[in-house]
Structure formats: C-alpha cells, structure tokens
Amino acid sequence: MCLPVLFSTDWFVEFRLNAISRVSIADEKRSSIKSCGGRGITLALEVEDLDAVRKSMEKKGLNPTVIRQHPWNARVFCLFDPEGHRIEIWQSNP
C-alpha cells in the first residue's frame, strides 16, 4: 500500500500512517488477538490522486473495487485485507 514499514516479521507488519498513528496486519494463526471476520472495522485513508492510487493497487494485484461516488461528495474504492476488513481509499471531489 506504499506506507512506510516500521516493523516486519514473517507474520506481522506495522505501517506508519503519520507521526502518531500506526496500523498493523498480522497472520491470525500466529497472533494472540483473533479476527473478527471482517465485521465492524473500516480503515479509511484520504489520498490526493485516487485514480493513480487505484491503478497502483491494481498493478500490485490487490483487487481494488471500482471507483464510486459517495453521497458526501467524495470518490472512493475499497480493498479488503486477508481477514475481510475493509480498507476505504477516498478523495474529496473538487
């Protein structure tokens, strides 16, 4: 996802979102916290060039959804992590 990796093992990766925010992805089989099966969690990331980000994700084989218009005047597509959690990538309309 082109986020800086702060820490990585063969089953866990921690990404830096900004100076004080992190997000991590882990293999559930080896973690102490079990999956919620993709229910109830959405990570939303705002970007400046939605089309370029989607194209990059597609080239990496991450299977992004189609870009759609949201009622709050934004364009958005989604990715899903291995446990089914939604990662929403969006850009405000000018």
N, C-alpha and C positions, 0 to 999 in steps of 0.2 A: 504493500500500500504506500510505499515511498515515505514511511515515517521513520525517524531515526530509531535504531535499535539500541536500547540501553543495556540490556542483558539478554542472553540467549543460551539455552541448553538444547539437548536433543528432544525435549518435550515441552519447553516453556520459552516464550518470547515476551519481553516487556518493551513497549514502544513509548517514546516521548511524544506527548501531544503539544505541550508548551512547558514553560518553566516550572509549573507546579502540578501538571496533570499527566498521568500515565494510563495506559491501557495494556492489558496483557492477555495472551492467548495461551492456553495450556492443553495438553492431552489429558482428558478426563481420567483415563485409565491410571495415570500416574500422579494425579493431583489429590489433595486432601479435600477439596471442595468439588462436589459433584454438579453436573449440569442440571439446568432447569428445563432442558429440552427445547430451548429456543423460545420459551414463553416469558413475556414480560420485560425483556431487555431490548432497547434500541440504542445504538450509539450513533449520534448524528454529527456529521462533520461538514462544516461550510467550506466551500472552495471558491476560488476566483474564476476558474475556467472549467465548468462542468463537462463540456464536450471533450476536452483534452484528457481530463482525469478518467472519464469513462473509457475512452479509446485506450489509454494506458492499461486500465484494469482488464479490458477485453484481450489485449495482446498478451497479458500475463496469465490468461486462462482462468480468471476469477469469476466469469459468468455474471456480469452485471445485468440488472433488469433494464428494460427500455427506459428512456428518459420520459418523465411525465410531468404535467403541470399540477402544482398543489394549489389549493384554494387561497393560501396565504401569500400568493404572488411569488412563488419560487418554483424552480425546476428541480427535479430530484430523480435519482436512481438508487437502487439498493444492491447490496451484496449480502451474502449470508455466510457466517463462519461455519466451521465444521460441526458445531453443536446446534446450528439453526438460528443463532442470534442475528437479528437484522442490523446491518450497518448502512445507515442512510447517508448518502452524499448529496449535498444540495447547494444551489446557487440562487441567490436572490435575483429576481428579474429587475432590469434597469427601469 
